[in-house]
Amino acid sequence: MTKGTSSFGKRHNKSHTLCRRCGRRSFHVQKSTCANCGYPSAKVRKCTVPRVLP
């Protein structure tokens, strides 16, 4: 059972495509929702994780 190089060769289908609202390649085709902005929901998704400052 291999988990490395030979397994990665099978990954050729795109699960995400361009989002109409935010323009990022985060729109999941099967779920039809954007991972970045939450489209097609009316409210824009926002991340609540605080940014680490240097």
Secondary structure, DSSP 8 states (H G I E B T S, - for coil): ---SHHHHTT--S-SEE--TTT-SS-EETTTTEETTT-TTSSS-----S-----
